[in-house]
Amino acid sequence: MSEARVKLDIRDVSIYYGDKPAIENVTLDIKEHEIFGIIGPANAGKTSFLKAINRMDMFTTNMEVRGDIYFNGYDIRKARNIYALRSRIGVVFPLPVGLPLTIYDNVALAPQLSGIKDKAELDIIVERCLARAALWDEVKDRLNSLGSLLSGGQQQRLTIARALSQEPEVLMLDEFSIAVDPVTTMRIEDVLKELKSEMTIILVTNLVQQANRLADRTAFFLEGKCVEIGETEAMFDGKVEHQRTLDYIQGKFG
C-alpha cells in the first residue's frame, strides 16, 4: 500500500500576538484523506494553529506567523489570492457565525460567487451540502427562513454546510461540539467519517474520546508546543512518549 500524500507540511511554525508567543516551533505533516486530531487544554495554541493554516493572520490584528506552511507543496505565505486559498482550506469555529441570509442563501452564496447561476444546479448543491452536514431533513421545508432563526446546533451544521459548499480540500473544525447536543454530535461525527474519502479533515477537540473515535493520528498541544504526534489508537492504548500526554488523555488535567 502506497504512503498517503502529504497535504499540509508545517515546518518550524511559531505564532505571536505582539511579543506573546501562542505557538512555538511546531513541525508536523498532515496527510491526504486523514482525520488529524489535535487535543490539548485551553491556551495550548490549537485555534491559533488553525488560523495560521487558513491565513487568518491577514485579518487578525497583531498576529504574526513565522515559519513555513506548504499546502500541496505550495508555500501558502506566497499566495496572492488569499480568498481562493481559504476556499480550499475551510474552517468552522466553535460558535456558529451565520450570515444574515436565508438558509438556502447561506449555502448557495459561495457557489454563486464562483460563477454558478443556474437555479437547478444551485438547488442540487444546497441539498447535497445540507445533507452532508446532517441538516437537510430538518430544514428542507423552510429553506427561505433566516439561518439566524435556527437553534445553536442547527446553525453550527449550517456553518459546516456553508464550508462544504466551497468544496474544500481541507476542512478544519475547531471544537464544533460546543454548540451541539450529543445526538447531533454523533451524527456529525458519522458525516466526518464519510467526508474523509473526499477531503482531509483537521479536528481540534476538547473531547479526547472524540479524537479517539475519529482521528487517524492525533497531536497533543500543550503551552504552545506540539508535545507529540502518534497513531490515535496507539496513543489511547498508552503508547506515548511523554507522561504529560498520557495524563491529559486520562483526564488528570485539562
Residue, then its C-alpha position, 0 to 999 in steps of 0.5 A: m500500500s502506497e504512503a498517503r500524500v502529504k497535504l499540509d507540511i508545517r515546518d518550524v511554525s511559531i505564532y505571536y500576538g505582539d511579543k506573546p508567543a501562542i505557538e512555538n516551533v511546531t513541525l508536523d505533516i498532515k496527510e491526504h484523506e486523514i482525520f488529524g486530531i489535535i487535543g490539548p487544554a485551553n491556551a495550548g495554541k490549537t485555534s491559533f494553529l488553525k488560523a495560521i493554516n487558513r491565513m487568518d493572520m491577514f485579518t487578525t490584528n497583531m498576529e504574526v506567523r513565522g515559519d513555513i506552511y506548504f499546502n500541496g507543496y505550495d508555500i501558502r505565505k506566497a499566495r496572492n489570492i488569499y480568498a481562493l486559498r481559504s476556499r480550499i482550506g475551510v474552517v468552522f469555529p466553535l460558535p456558529v457565525g451565520l450570515p444574515l441570509t436565508i438558509y438556502d442563501n447561506v449555502a448557495l452564496a459561495p457557489q454563486l460567487s464562483g460563477i454558478k447561476d443556474k437555479a437547478e444546479l444551485d438547488i442540487i448543491v444546497e441539498r447535497c451540502l445540507a445533507r452532508a452536514a446532517l441538516w437537510d431533513e430538518v430544514k428542507d421545508r423552510l429553506n427561505s427562513l433566516g439561518s439566524l432563526l435556527s437553534g445553536g446546533q442547527q446553525q453550527r451544521l449550517t456553518i459546516a454546510r456553508a464550508l462544504s459548499q466551497e468544496p474544500e480540500v481541507l476542512m478544519l473544525d475547531e471544537f464544533s461540539i460546543a454548540v451541539d447536543p450529543v445526538t447531533t454530535m454523533r451524527i456529525e461525527d458519522v458525516l466526518k467519517e464519510l467526508k474523509s474519502e473526499m477531503t482531509i479533515i483537521l479536528v481540534t477537540n476538547l473531547v479526547q474520546q472524540a479524537n479517539r473515535l475519529a482521528d487517524r493520528t492525533a497531536f497533543f498541544l500543550e503551552g504552545k508546543c506540539v508535545e507529540i504526534g502518534e497513531t490515535e489508537a496507539m496513543f489511547d492504548g498508552k503508547v506515548e512518549h511523554q507522561r504529560t500526554l498520557d495524563y491529559i488523555q486520562g483526564k488528570f488535567g485539562 
